[in-house]
Amino acid sequence: MATLSPSTNAKLLMRTGPTADCLVVLALEDFSAGDTLDIGPSGADQLQVIERCVVITITNTAVQIAASFTGTVVTMPAGCSNDIGYMMAWGAST
């Protein structure tokens, strides 16, 4: 388990919606189960509050229905191992 770097392991692909209702799509690389990524002000600085979050892995061709999160820190789901994929998160933006 590792803390993923917003500048190395995540790239912003899309951000849409007003401040109170924002969708963020990030491309992820080199992540495994249990790794964490902070998408809040102290990390990738995209959302202040996460309401829903989904991780789609490509290497394992698995779609995770929901990723677990605490505050703005997202934990990568079980089954991931050095994967690439996408994260879609919805919430309130910074």
PEGI-V785988 format. One record per residue. N is the residue number from 1. RES is the residue in one letter. BURIAL is I if it has 24 or more other C-alpha atoms within 12 Angstrom, else O. Layout:
BEGIN
n = {N:N}
res = {RES:RES}
burial = {BURIAL:BURIAL}
END
This chain:
BEGIN
n = {1:2:3:4:5:6:7:8:9:10:11:12:13:14:15:16:17:18:19:20:21:22:23:24:25:26:27:28:29:30:31:32:33:34:35:36:37:38:39:40:41:42:43:44:45:46:47:48:49:50:51:52:53:54:55:56:57:58:59:60:61:62:63:64:65:66:67:68:69:70:71:72:73:74:75:76:77:78:79:80:81:82:83:84:85:86:87:88:89:90:91:92:93:94}
res = {M:A:T:L:S:P:S:T:N:A:K:L:L:M:R:T:G:P:T:A:D:C:L:V:V:L:A:L:E:D:F:S:A:G:D:T:L:D:I:G:P:S:G:A:D:Q:L:Q:V:I:E:R:C:V:V:I:T:I:T:N:T:A:V:Q:I:A:A:S:F:T:G:T:V:V:T:M:P:A:G:C:S:N:D:I:G:Y:M:M:A:W:G:A:S:T}
burial = {O:O:I:I:O:I:O:O:I:I:I:I:O:O:I:O:O:O:O:O:O:I:I:I:I:I:I:I:I:I:I:I:I:O:I:I:I:I:I:I:O:O:I:I:I:I:I:I:I:I:I:I:I:I:I:I:I:O:O:O:O:O:O:I:O:I:I:I:I:O:I:I:I:I:I:I:I:I:O:I:I:I:I:I:I:I:I:I:I:I:I:I:I:I}
END
